[in-house]
Amino acid sequence: MTDAWQHGLTLGFGGGGLARHAERRGAAEALFRHPQARVLAMWQGRPLVTGPGNAPRLAWHPAAVTLPPDSAGLRLYLGEGSTGPLFGVDISGWMPEGGGAPDPGPGRAGEDRPAPPELASAGARFADLRGLVAKLSPLDGEIAATARGLCEWHRTHGFCATCGARSEPEQGGWQRRCPACGRLHFPRTDPVVIMLVTHGNQLLIGRSPGWPEGFHSLLAGFMEPGETVEAAVRREVAEETGVSTGRVRLLMSQPWPFPASLMIGCIAEATSRDITPDPAELEDALWISREDLLAVFAGNHPQIHTPRSGTIAGHLMNLWLADRLD
């Protein structure tokens, strides 16, 4: 498997070179008191950003910054920046006048929400991370994805899976300990195969129910216990479309913290063409030619839209169009 940079590509959320320093997580409380420590506010999975809409950057504040009343939540040690320790602070307890911000789902990005007065530097707002995938720098993208992934894990895993008691965060937010039975819990990452399935000059794409009108993407699915990546690709393609596949190759990966996926990008060669979509999984599935896909990317196709830039699905499609998969 190769990295995206070997193809001259930049995938969102990964490869930014974040200095994570796992060995320092046990000293997170002391690091938070470092005079150069900085915090990134997170609200309902959204990072605080500043700057123009086409080139946003993470909005950092001194660790001693005053937070909105009743909002201070978990502190997460993210690693080391050029000037000192970096932390994420979940302030989801704060509620703006417009209310909460539900996850808009695949293919969509929610509207920005203004920052509270305590954090309102010039143009500061909480932005939906999906809409930032191709806009943040590689380092900012990796930091934001890490912070969101940890926030989501703590939000949904507050109780011990062994005895049911409430667990407590430690190690800078990188594990939870059950005070009742001593069980340790660690952030989860769910492996997902996403596959570029080709047959000659055609590519297999599909759309799930509830996606935006016309939005199509590559097939994808969660891996199962005891399964290899290659077997997962063949099973998912067969289950969703009835298409059989032969050779499978791994190409690249991308963290996708919605809520905890690791997208494993693969290429598969189809050995059959007939499509029988599983209606529980897909609303539509079809073969599309290179020529038609070029029209889609140019915005000239009347019916089909594809994933935004910065996503692994969009990158794999672009590599196929450019004949750069080898």
CORKA-V404446 format. One record per pair of residues at least 6 apart in sequence whose ideal C-beta (glycine too) atoms are under 6 Angstrom apart, sorted by the first residue. I is the first residue (numbers start at 1). J is the second residue. D is the distance in Angstrom with one decimal. If there is no record, write none. Layout:
<<I J D> <I J D>>
This chain:
<<1 250 4.0> <4 11 4.5> <4 252 5.0> <9 315 5.3> <11 254 4.8> <12 133 3.5> <12 134 5.8> <12 141 5.1> <12 310 3.7> <13 141 4.7> <13 145 3.8> <13 255 5.0> <14 142 6.0> <14 254 5.6> <14 255 5.1> <15 138 5.6> <16 138 3.7> <16 139 3.7> <16 141 5.9> <16 142 3.5> <18 79 5.1> <18 142 4.7> <18 143 5.9> <19 79 5.0> <19 80 4.5> <20 79 4.3> <21 79 5.5> <21 80 5.4> <25 77 5.4> <25 171 4.4> <25 172 3.9> <25 174 5.2> <26 171 5.8> <28 77 4.1> <28 172 3.3> <31 85 4.2> <32 63 5.5> <34 84 5.4> <34 85 5.3> <36 83 5.0> <36 84 2.9> <37 63 3.9> <37 84 5.4> <37 85 4.5> <38 60 4.3> <38 86 5.9> <39 61 5.5> <39 63 5.3> <39 87 4.7> <39 89 4.8> <40 58 5.6> <40 88 5.1> <41 48 4.3> <41 89 5.6> <41 91 5.3> <41 119 5.5> <42 88 5.3> <42 90 5.0> <42 147 5.3> <42 151 5.3> <43 91 5.4> <43 92 5.6> <43 126 4.7> <44 92 5.0> <44 101 5.1> <45 148 5.1> <46 126 4.0> <46 127 5.8> <46 128 5.9> <47 58 5.9> <47 144 4.4> <48 59 4.4> <48 115 5.9> <48 124 5.8> <48 126 5.8> <49 56 4.2> <49 58 6.0> <49 59 5.6> <49 127 4.9> <50 59 4.3> <50 121 5.9> <50 123 5.0> <50 124 4.9> <51 57 4.8> <56 135 5.6> <57 140 5.9> <58 140 4.8> <59 124 4.9> <66 118 5.1> <67 91 5.8> <68 94 4.3> <68 116 4.4> <68 118 5.5> <70 93 5.6> <71 91 4.0> <71 93 4.5> <71 94 3.6> <73 90 3.9> <73 93 5.8> <74 90 4.8> <74 154 5.5> <74 169 6.0> <74 173 5.9> <75 87 5.5> <75 89 5.6> <76 88 4.0> <76 150 5.0> <76 173 3.7> <77 87 5.9> <77 172 3.0> <78 86 4.5> <78 88 5.5> <78 143 5.8> <78 146 5.8> <79 86 5.6> <88 147 3.7> <90 151 5.0> <94 116 5.8> <96 113 5.8> <101 110 5.6> <101 113 5.8> <104 110 4.5> <106 211 6.0> <107 211 5.2> <107 212 4.6> <107 215 4.4> <109 128 4.6> <109 130 4.7> <109 131 3.1> <110 128 4.0> <112 125 4.2> <112 127 5.1> <113 126 4.5> <114 125 5.4> <115 124 4.0> <115 125 5.8> <129 144 5.9> <129 148 5.7> <133 310 3.8> <134 309 4.3> <134 310 3.1> <145 255 5.2> <145 257 4.9> <148 257 4.5> <149 257 3.9> <149 260 5.9> <150 173 5.5> <152 259 4.1> <153 187 4.6> <159 166 5.6> <160 167 5.0> <160 178 3.7> <160 183 5.4> <162 181 5.5> <162 183 4.6> <163 180 5.3> <163 181 4.6> <165 178 5.5> <165 180 3.7> <167 176 4.0> <167 178 4.7> <168 177 5.6> <169 176 5.4> <170 177 5.5> <175 184 5.6> <175 186 5.3> <176 185 4.4> <177 184 5.7> <188 260 5.3> <189 260 5.8> <189 262 5.1> <190 260 5.2> <190 261 5.2> <191 223 4.5> <191 262 5.3> <191 264 6.0> <192 220 5.7> <192 222 5.5> <192 261 4.7> <192 263 5.3> <193 232 4.6> <193 233 5.0> <193 264 5.2> <193 266 5.8> <194 218 5.4> <194 220 4.0> <194 263 5.1> <194 265 5.6> <194 312 6.0> <195 219 5.7> <195 233 4.9> <195 266 4.6> <195 268 4.9> <196 218 5.9> <196 267 4.9> <196 316 4.5> <196 320 5.8> <197 204 4.0> <197 237 5.7> <197 268 4.8> <197 270 5.4> <199 270 4.1> <199 273 5.8> <201 289 5.7> <201 290 5.6> <202 287 4.1> <202 289 5.5> <203 288 5.4> <204 287 5.9> <205 216 4.5> <205 288 5.7> <206 219 5.6> <206 282 4.6> <206 285 3.9> <207 215 6.0> <207 216 4.7> <207 283 5.3> <207 284 4.9> <209 283 4.7> <214 303 5.6> <214 304 5.7> <214 305 4.6> <215 305 5.0> <216 304 5.3> <217 307 5.2> <217 313 4.8> <218 313 4.7> <219 237 5.8> <219 240 5.6> <221 236 3.6> <223 232 4.4> <229 264 5.8> <230 248 4.2> <233 248 4.8> <233 266 5.1> <233 268 5.2> <234 245 5.1> <237 243 5.4> <237 245 5.2> <240 278 5.3> <240 281 4.8> <240 282 5.5> <241 275 5.1> <241 277 5.9> <241 285 4.9> <242 276 3.6> <243 270 5.4> <243 272 5.5> <244 271 4.7> <244 272 4.4> <245 268 4.2> <245 270 5.5> <246 269 5.1> <246 271 4.8> <247 269 4.8> <248 266 5.6> <248 268 4.8> <249 267 4.8> <250 266 5.5> <251 265 4.8> <251 267 5.9> <252 265 4.6> <253 264 5.1> <254 263 4.5> <254 312 4.1> <255 262 5.8> <256 263 5.0> <263 312 4.8> <265 312 4.8> <265 316 5.5> <267 325 5.9> <275 285 5.1> <277 285 4.6> <295 301 4.6> <296 304 5.0> <296 306 5.3> <307 313 4.2> <307 314 4.4> <319 325 5.3>>
